[in-house]
């Protein structure tokens, strides 16, 4: 069993409009835009990162906004709901605030003994807020949400699978432990993690595979401290039979990727070097930052990328 993985690092999804996506995550949900860069494989498209003040691993939601992309079709083999932690007693505020902002599909319920508010993002993204009185992570309050309501970071994410057995065994190999089962959903938790510690598994044998599009999660990333730990994880996964990519430099972290038995794309990302490697913390996300291999495209991209504000 691996002990290097510390919980979630980031979750990356697809969007149809960069300005709408930016407004939703900063003005509606109150997260900080900690980086605006481009998709390494398709530099004509933004890669936008939102999180806490520093973009701490375990707080960062990221998006590839492809203009005019079709809406994703929810199904199995993908992340279902991305869940964020908020302070105890804050859901009444959030329900009123999100309703006033025109957010769709608001639904209050209870999950694993905690109060939850589920809702949809601009492209039908499956999102939820859960009250967690034990979450002491500092919140970003620079975008107008008060500290006693503001999002702390990820709480959990759910995986929708037709057959959960092999993916559950993989998560246990990655250091997760079965915590409890609620309404047919199984929760696995990484003990002594970074606060973004839970993965929920929904087993849906009769549901077809999802189709990737706007509102879909592209991949889910797990955190390790550094490159040495990442190489240990990579070797262990390959020794177990997984096909794992070489280490890829993503400027703000190093990444490896592999496809799980249930079809979900997993990433293992380092906590180093962080989002302040090319911007002062006070100015994160303000300027367009390009990877070195795409810097020669700057003049064209600055004209063709849609303004975020």
N, C-alpha and C positions, 0 to 999 in steps of 0.2 A: 504494500500500500504506500502511496506517495504522501509525503508530508510537506511538500514545497508549495502547494497551492493554497492561497489565502482567502479565497472567495471570488466574487465577480470583479472584473477589471472594468469592462465596458460592454455595452450592447449596441450593435450597429444595425440600423434599419434603413428602409427606402422611403423616399418622399417624392411628391410631384411638383412642389413649389418651394424654392429656397426661402423667399421672403415670408411665406405663410408658415413654414416650418420654424424659422427663426423667431417670428412673433409669438408663436404658440409656446415654445420652450422658454423663452425669456420673459415675455410680458404676461402670458397666461399662467405658466407654471413657476415662474420666478427663478429659473436656473440661470447661471452665468454662461454666456458663450465664451469658452476658454480657448477656442482655436477656430479660425477659418482658413482652410487649406483646400486642396483638391484631391480627388480620387487618384491614387497613384497609377491605376491602370487606365483611367479615362479622365485626363486632366481637364477636359472641358466641363466637368461636373464638380461641384463643391464637395468637400467633406467637412461637415460642421460638427463641432463637439460642444456639448453643454454639460455643466456639472456644478460643483461647489467652487469656492473662491480659487482654489489651486488646481482644479481638475483632478482631485484625489482619486486614485483607483478605487472603484466601488461606488462612484457617484456619477460616472460619465456616460451619457446617452449620446450616440453619434448618428449622423444621417448622411446618406448619399441622395441628394435631391436631383432626380432626373426629370427635366421638364417633359410633360405630356406622357409620362409612363402610365401604363394601365394600372388599375387598382388590383392589389393582390387578392387571391382567393384563399381565405383561411382554411386550414386543414391540418393533417398530421405531418410529422417530419419537420416541425418548425417550433420556434418559441411562440407560445400562445399569448401570455400576458406578462408584461414587464411591470413590476410592482415597486413603488417607492415608499420609503419610511417617512412618516410625519409625526409630530408630537401628539401625545394623548390629548383628546378633547378638541382636536382641530378639524375634524371632518365636517362639522356644521359650517364652519367658515368656508371650507373648500367646496362643499356642495353649493352654497350660495354664490361663491365667487365663480365657479365654473359654469353654473347656470346663467349667470349674468353675462358671461363671455360667449354664450351660445354653444358650449361644448356638448357633444351628443352622447346619448346612451348612458346617462348618469344612473347608477344603480347602487344602493346601499345594501350591504349584507355583512355577514360575519364569516371569517376564514381562519381556521385553526385557533379559535378563541379570540381573535382580534377583530375590531371593527374595520370595515373596508369600504371604500368608495371606488367602484369601477366606472370607466368612461372610455370614450374613443378619442383618438387624436384626429388631426385634420384629414388623414387618409384612411380612417377606420382603424388606426393602430390600437391594439389591445393594451390598455393601461389601467393601473389602479394605484390608489394610495391606501396604506395601512397604518393605523395608529400603533406606535411602538414606544412605550414609556421608558424602555431601557436603552434606547438609542441616544448616545451622548455625542455623536458626531456634530461638529459645528455646521450650521447652515449658512448659505450665501443669502444675504438680505439686500444686496445692491440693486435688485430689479423689482423692489417694491412689495414683497411679501414679508410680513413681520416675522421675527425670530420664533415666536410661539406658535407659528403655523407652518413655517417654511420647510421644504423638503430637505432631509438629511442625506439622502443618497439612496441607492438601491436597497430594497428589503429582500426581494426574491425575484425569481422568474420561473414561469411554468413552461414545461416541454409537453407538447401534444404528440403522442406516439401511438401507433397502431399496436405495437408490441413493446412493452417497456423493459422486459427482462434484461437484455444485453446492455442497454444504456444505463440501467440502474447498477449493474455490476461495474460498468466503466466508472460511474461516479463514485462508487465505493472504493475502487482502485485509486481514484484521484483524491481520496481522503474524506469523502462525505460519508455520513452515517445516517441510517434511517431514524427519523425522529418520531413521526406519527402519521396516521392516515385519517383524512377527513373527507367525507362524502365521495369516497372513491379516489381521491387524489392523495398520492404518497409524497410526503415531505422528507427530503434529505438535507442535512445541515453539515456545514464544515465547522467543527469545533474550533474555538479560538481564532476565528477568521478576522476579516477586516470590517465587519458590520454588514456586508452584503453577502450573507452566509448561506442562504437557503435556495434550494432548487426543488420545485414541485413537479411531479410527473403525473400527467393525465393520460390514462390508457383509454383509447378510443378505437377499438378494433374495426368498427364499421364505417369509419370516416375516411374519405379519400385523402391523398396527399394534397397539401396546400400548393398553390402556384405563387411564385415570387412576384411581387409587384409593390406599388406604393402602399405603405402601411404594414408591409411584411418585415420581419426581422431577418437580416441577411446572415448574421452570425452573432454568437455570444462568446465573450472573452473572459477567461479566468486569469487571476493575478498571481504572479510569482515575484519575489523580491528583485531578482537580478538575472543576468544572462547565464551565470553558472547554474543557478537553480533551473532555469529554462532548459538548458542542455541536459540536465539530469532527467527532467520530465520527458523530454523528447526521446532520449535513449530508452527509457522505461516503456513508453508507449510503443515505440518501434519493436522492442523486444517482445511485446505482447501481441504484435501483429498488425498494428495500425499503420497506415500510410500517412506519414507526417511530412509536411513541407520542410525545406531548409529554413533556417532563420532568416527573416526578412526585416530590414531596417525600415521602420515606419516613422522615423525622425523623433517621435516623442515616446516610443517604446519599441522593443523588438518583438516580433510576432512569429509564431508557428501555427499552422492550421491542420486540422484533420476532420474527416467526416465520421460522425458517430454511427453506431448500428441502426439507430432510429431515423437517420437521415439529417439530423441537425448538424450544422457546421460549427465546430468548436475552435476557439483560438486560445492559445496560452500566451499572455502578454506580460512583459516586464514592467515593474513599477518605475524603473529608470529609463531614460533620463528625466522625463516629465515635461510638462507643457511650458515651463519657463526656460527651456533651453535656448529659445530664440526670441523671447519677449519678456520684459519685466512683468512680475506678477500683477502690478497695478494696471497693466495695459493688455492683459491676455485677451485674445480674440478680436482685437481692434483692427489689425492690419491683415491683409492677405499674405499668408506665408506659403511659399512653394518649396517642394522638395528640390534638391539641387538639379536633378535630371530634367526638371520642368521649368527651371528659372528662365531659360531662353524664350519661353512662351509668355512671359509676364505681360508684355505690352498688349498682346492679343487677348489674353484671358481677362485683363482688366477692362477691356472693352466689351467682351462677350458674356462674361458672367453677370447674371442679373443682380443688381444692387440688393443688399439684404434689408436695408432700412427704407 
